[in-house]
Amino acid sequence: MRKLFWILLLANVILFAVMQRGGVDWLGWGGQGVQPQPELNSDMIRLLPALQVSPAKTSHAAPAHAAAPPQPPAPSPAPERATVAPVVPPAPVPSPSTLIQNTAVSQGTKPDQPICLEWGDFSGTDLTRATAALSALQLGDKVGQREIERDIGYWVYIPPLKNKTAVNRKLGELKGLGIKEYYVVQSQGPWLNAISLGVFKTREAAENFLHVLNAKGVRTAKVGERASKLKTTLFILNKVDAGTEAKLEAIQKDFPGSELNKVPCGLTR
């Protein structure tokens, strides 16, 4: 085997040498050896740019479609017009005369129809104040008055004090609390040095006034009956206009317990 190996190796070497020298006729190739390949012209060779080849996809998914061309931006909606509420001009302020006429109409009274009233009843310091308020209206002969005598009345009072010094001290306290209407009983008897703060024809009116005094800080006042005859004054206003009535309604609020009533004009005199 070793000799055969060397024989085959030698035969391959001889064959290789013959091929390099152009071939021989005794090999049976027609006397023409193997033609060497012509040399390449290196100056005619041009290198093509390398193609960018994307790596093959392992999945069998369909190729992606070409990207859609960019759509033009949608036009922005036109700004909504703000709805402006119509400006409503303020209602004209009615004049005082118009207010008076409207009040008269709402009460079933014609503006030019005369009005008759009764206001009262008053006594003591309230009578003085009410008289001054009516005088300021300058109604002349349209104002009248009549006295009313009652068998039983009610008053708000501070019980009799020991002496005049105690009375003056108590009056100073009342003034400090804003109480300016009072009457000191000076007649001899069980009510000497008592301080009257108001006289009323009903207990309800007297108790209401007492609550007002308590709210102001008066603590010693009481409500009691007047056993003696009580004389009060009732004011009569004959054939006044609606403007005067409106003024009296405003004044009447300063006199708790008083009443302002409309009456037929034929019954005022």
KOLGUDO-327456 format. One record per residue (C-alpha): y, z, x; residue in three letters. Coordinates in steps of 0.25 Angstrom, whole numbers. Layout:
BEGIN
+-------+-------+-------+------+
|    py |    pz |    px | type |
+-------+-------+-------+------+
|     Y |     Z |     X |  ALA |
...
+-------+-------+-------+------+
END
This chain:
BEGIN
+-------+-------+-------+------+
|    py |    pz |    px | type |
+-------+-------+-------+------+
|     0 |     0 |     0 |  MET |
|     9 |     3 |    11 |  ARG |
|     8 |   -11 |    17 |  LYS |
|    10 |   -17 |     4 |  LEU |
|    23 |   -10 |     2 |  PHE |
|    28 |   -15 |    16 |  TRP |
|    23 |   -29 |    13 |  ILE |
|    31 |   -29 |     0 |  LEU |
|    43 |   -23 |     6 |  LEU |
|    43 |   -34 |    17 |  LEU |
|    42 |   -45 |     7 |  ALA |
|    54 |   -40 |    -1 |  ASN |
|    62 |   -39 |    12 |  VAL |
|    59 |   -54 |    16 |  ILE |
|    62 |   -59 |     1 |  LEU |
|    75 |   -52 |     2 |  PHE |
|    79 |   -58 |    15 |  ALA |
|    75 |   -72 |    10 |  VAL |
|    84 |   -70 |    -2 |  MET |
|    96 |   -67 |     6 |  GLN |
|    95 |   -79 |    15 |  ARG |
|    95 |   -89 |     4 |  GLY |
|    80 |   -91 |     1 |  GLY |
|    68 |  -100 |     7 |  VAL |
|    60 |  -111 |     2 |  ASP |
|    47 |  -105 |     4 |  TRP |
|    50 |   -94 |    -7 |  LEU |
|    48 |  -106 |   -18 |  GLY |
|    63 |  -105 |   -23 |  TRP |
|    65 |  -120 |   -20 |  GLY |
|    71 |  -118 |    -7 |  GLY |
|    84 |  -112 |   -13 |  GLN |
|    88 |   -98 |   -10 |  GLY |
|    95 |   -89 |   -19 |  VAL |
|   110 |   -92 |   -20 |  GLN |
|   119 |   -80 |   -17 |  PRO |
|   129 |   -77 |   -28 |  GLN |
|   143 |   -83 |   -25 |  PRO |
|   154 |   -73 |   -21 |  GLU |
|   163 |   -68 |   -31 |  LEU |
|   178 |   -71 |   -30 |  ASN |
|   185 |   -58 |   -31 |  SER |
|   198 |   -64 |   -33 |  ASP |
|   194 |   -70 |   -46 |  MET |
|   189 |   -56 |   -51 |  ILE |
|   198 |   -50 |   -62 |  ARG |
|   196 |   -36 |   -66 |  LEU |
|   197 |   -34 |   -82 |  LEU |
|   204 |   -22 |   -87 |  PRO |
|   194 |   -11 |   -91 |  ALA |
|   192 |   -11 |  -106 |  LEU |
|   194 |     3 |  -113 |  GLN |
|   181 |     5 |  -120 |  VAL |
|   180 |    16 |  -129 |  SER |
|   167 |    24 |  -128 |  PRO |
|   157 |    20 |  -138 |  ALA |
|   156 |    28 |  -151 |  LYS |
|   143 |    35 |  -153 |  THR |
|   144 |    35 |  -168 |  SER |
|   142 |    23 |  -176 |  HIS |
|   155 |    25 |  -185 |  ALA |
|   163 |    13 |  -189 |  ALA |
|   174 |    10 |  -180 |  PRO |
|   187 |    16 |  -183 |  ALA |
|   197 |     7 |  -190 |  HIS |
|   210 |     4 |  -184 |  ALA |
|   221 |    14 |  -186 |  ALA |
|   229 |    11 |  -198 |  ALA |
|   243 |     6 |  -195 |  PRO |
|   253 |    18 |  -196 |  PRO |
|   259 |    18 |  -210 |  GLN |
|   274 |    19 |  -211 |  PRO |
|   280 |    32 |  -215 |  PRO |
|   281 |    35 |  -230 |  ALA |
|   296 |    34 |  -234 |  PRO |
|   301 |    48 |  -237 |  SER |
|   304 |    51 |  -251 |  PRO |
|   318 |    51 |  -256 |  ALA |
|   324 |    65 |  -257 |  PRO |
|   324 |    70 |  -271 |  GLU |
|   338 |    71 |  -277 |  ARG |
|   341 |    86 |  -280 |  ALA |
|   344 |    88 |  -294 |  THR |
|   357 |    94 |  -295 |  VAL |
|   360 |   102 |  -308 |  ALA |
|   372 |    98 |  -315 |  PRO |
|   383 |   108 |  -313 |  VAL |
|   387 |   115 |  -326 |  VAL |
|   401 |   120 |  -326 |  PRO |
|   402 |   135 |  -330 |  PRO |
|   405 |   138 |  -344 |  ALA |
|   420 |   140 |  -346 |  PRO |
|   423 |   155 |  -348 |  VAL |
|   429 |   157 |  -362 |  PRO |
|   442 |   163 |  -363 |  SER |
|   444 |   177 |  -369 |  PRO |
|   449 |   172 |  -382 |  SER |
|   436 |   163 |  -383 |  THR |
|   428 |   175 |  -381 |  LEU |
|   435 |   183 |  -391 |  ILE |
|   433 |   171 |  -401 |  GLN |
|   418 |   170 |  -398 |  ASN |
|   416 |   185 |  -400 |  THR |
|   423 |   184 |  -413 |  ALA |
|   415 |   172 |  -418 |  VAL |
|   402 |   179 |  -413 |  SER |
|   406 |   191 |  -422 |  GLN |
|   409 |   182 |  -434 |  GLY |
|   424 |   184 |  -433 |  THR |
|   433 |   172 |  -432 |  LYS |
|   443 |   172 |  -420 |  PRO |
|   455 |   172 |  -429 |  ASP |
|   449 |   182 |  -439 |  GLN |
|   456 |   196 |  -438 |  PRO |
|   447 |   208 |  -434 |  ILE |
|   447 |   222 |  -439 |  CYS |
|   441 |   234 |  -431 |  LEU |
|   439 |   249 |  -431 |  GLU |
|   438 |   256 |  -418 |  TRP |
|   435 |   271 |  -416 |  GLY |
|   434 |   282 |  -418 |  ASP |
|   442 |   290 |  -408 |  PHE |
|   447 |   304 |  -405 |  SER |
|   453 |   311 |  -394 |  GLY |
|   455 |   304 |  -381 |  THR |
|   447 |   292 |  -386 |  ASP |
|   457 |   290 |  -397 |  LEU |
|   468 |   290 |  -386 |  THR |
|   461 |   280 |  -378 |  ARG |
|   458 |   271 |  -389 |  ALA |
|   472 |   271 |  -394 |  THR |
|   477 |   267 |  -380 |  ALA |
|   467 |   255 |  -380 |  ALA |
|   471 |   250 |  -393 |  LEU |
|   486 |   251 |  -389 |  SER |
|   484 |   242 |  -377 |  ALA |
|   479 |   231 |  -386 |  LEU |
|   493 |   231 |  -393 |  GLN |
|   487 |   228 |  -407 |  LEU |
|   499 |   234 |  -414 |  GLY |
|   497 |   237 |  -429 |  ASP |
|   482 |   231 |  -429 |  LYS |
|   478 |   245 |  -424 |  VAL |
|   476 |   256 |  -434 |  GLY |
|   468 |   269 |  -434 |  GLN |
|   463 |   279 |  -444 |  ARG |
|   457 |   293 |  -442 |  GLU |
|   443 |   297 |  -446 |  ILE |
|   439 |   311 |  -449 |  GLU |
|   424 |   315 |  -447 |  ARG |
|   418 |   328 |  -451 |  ASP |
|   408 |   328 |  -439 |  ILE |
|   410 |   321 |  -426 |  GLY |
|   404 |   322 |  -412 |  TYR |
|   410 |   324 |  -399 |  TRP |
|   406 |   325 |  -384 |  VAL |
|   412 |   337 |  -378 |  TYR |
|   412 |   347 |  -366 |  ILE |
|   410 |   361 |  -372 |  PRO |
|   422 |   371 |  -372 |  PRO |
|   426 |   376 |  -358 |  LEU |
|   430 |   390 |  -354 |  LYS |
|   445 |   387 |  -351 |  ASN |
|   455 |   377 |  -348 |  LYS |
|   451 |   377 |  -333 |  THR |
|   437 |   374 |  -336 |  ALA |
|   442 |   363 |  -345 |  VAL |
|   451 |   357 |  -334 |  ASN |
|   439 |   357 |  -324 |  ARG |
|   430 |   350 |  -334 |  LYS |
|   440 |   339 |  -337 |  LEU |
|   441 |   337 |  -322 |  GLY |
|   426 |   335 |  -321 |  GLU |
|   427 |   325 |  -333 |  LEU |
|   438 |   317 |  -326 |  LYS |
|   430 |   316 |  -314 |  GLY |
|   418 |   310 |  -322 |  LEU |
|   428 |   300 |  -328 |  GLY |
|   429 |   306 |  -341 |  ILE |
|   443 |   305 |  -346 |  LYS |
|   442 |   306 |  -361 |  GLU |
|   441 |   321 |  -366 |  TYR |
|   448 |   331 |  -375 |  TYR |
|   449 |   346 |  -373 |  VAL |
|   448 |   354 |  -385 |  VAL |
|   460 |   364 |  -385 |  GLN |
|   459 |   370 |  -399 |  SER |
|   455 |   384 |  -401 |  GLN |
|   440 |   385 |  -405 |  GLY |
|   426 |   384 |  -400 |  PRO |
|   429 |   370 |  -394 |  TRP |
|   441 |   375 |  -385 |  LEU |
|   441 |   368 |  -371 |  ASN |
|   430 |   359 |  -375 |  ALA |
|   431 |   345 |  -370 |  ILE |
|   429 |   333 |  -380 |  SER |
|   424 |   320 |  -373 |  LEU |
|   423 |   312 |  -386 |  GLY |
|   422 |   312 |  -401 |  VAL |
|   412 |   304 |  -408 |  PHE |
|   408 |   302 |  -423 |  LYS |
|   393 |   301 |  -420 |  THR |
|   384 |   309 |  -411 |  ARG |
|   378 |   297 |  -405 |  GLU |
|   391 |   292 |  -400 |  ALA |
|   394 |   306 |  -394 |  ALA |
|   381 |   306 |  -387 |  GLU |
|   383 |   293 |  -381 |  ASN |
|   396 |   297 |  -376 |  PHE |
|   390 |   310 |  -370 |  LEU |
|   380 |   301 |  -362 |  HIS |
|   391 |   293 |  -356 |  VAL |
|   398 |   306 |  -352 |  LEU |
|   385 |   311 |  -346 |  ASN |
|   383 |   299 |  -338 |  ALA |
|   397 |   301 |  -332 |  LYS |
|   393 |   316 |  -328 |  GLY |
|   398 |   324 |  -340 |  VAL |
|   387 |   335 |  -342 |  ARG |
|   393 |   345 |  -351 |  THR |
|   397 |   336 |  -363 |  ALA |
|   391 |   338 |  -376 |  LYS |
|   390 |   331 |  -390 |  VAL |
|   394 |   339 |  -402 |  GLY |
|   398 |   338 |  -416 |  GLU |
|   412 |   340 |  -421 |  ARG |
|   412 |   350 |  -433 |  ALA |
|   427 |   348 |  -436 |  SER |
|   432 |   335 |  -442 |  LYS |
|   433 |   324 |  -432 |  LEU |
|   445 |   315 |  -433 |  LYS |
|   444 |   301 |  -426 |  THR |
|   452 |   289 |  -425 |  THR |
|   448 |   275 |  -429 |  LEU |
|   456 |   263 |  -424 |  PHE |
|   457 |   251 |  -434 |  ILE |
|   461 |   237 |  -428 |  LEU |
|   465 |   228 |  -439 |  ASN |
|   465 |   212 |  -438 |  LYS |
|   463 |   211 |  -423 |  VAL |
|   458 |   198 |  -416 |  ASP |
|   445 |   196 |  -408 |  ALA |
|   452 |   198 |  -395 |  GLY |
|   456 |   212 |  -399 |  THR |
|   442 |   215 |  -404 |  GLU |
|   437 |   211 |  -390 |  ALA |
|   446 |   220 |  -383 |  LYS |
|   443 |   232 |  -392 |  LEU |
|   428 |   230 |  -390 |  GLU |
|   431 |   231 |  -375 |  ALA |
|   439 |   244 |  -377 |  ILE |
|   429 |   250 |  -386 |  GLN |
|   419 |   251 |  -375 |  LYS |
|   428 |   262 |  -368 |  ASP |
|   426 |   271 |  -380 |  PHE |
|   412 |   275 |  -382 |  PRO |
|   408 |   279 |  -396 |  GLY |
|   419 |   271 |  -402 |  SER |
|   416 |   259 |  -412 |  GLU |
|   424 |   246 |  -414 |  LEU |
|   420 |   240 |  -427 |  ASN |
|   425 |   228 |  -434 |  LYS |
|   429 |   230 |  -449 |  VAL |
|   434 |   222 |  -460 |  PRO |
|   449 |   221 |  -459 |  CYS |
|   451 |   225 |  -474 |  GLY |
|   446 |   239 |  -471 |  LEU |
|   454 |   242 |  -459 |  THR |
|   466 |   247 |  -466 |  ARG |
+-------+-------+-------+------+
END
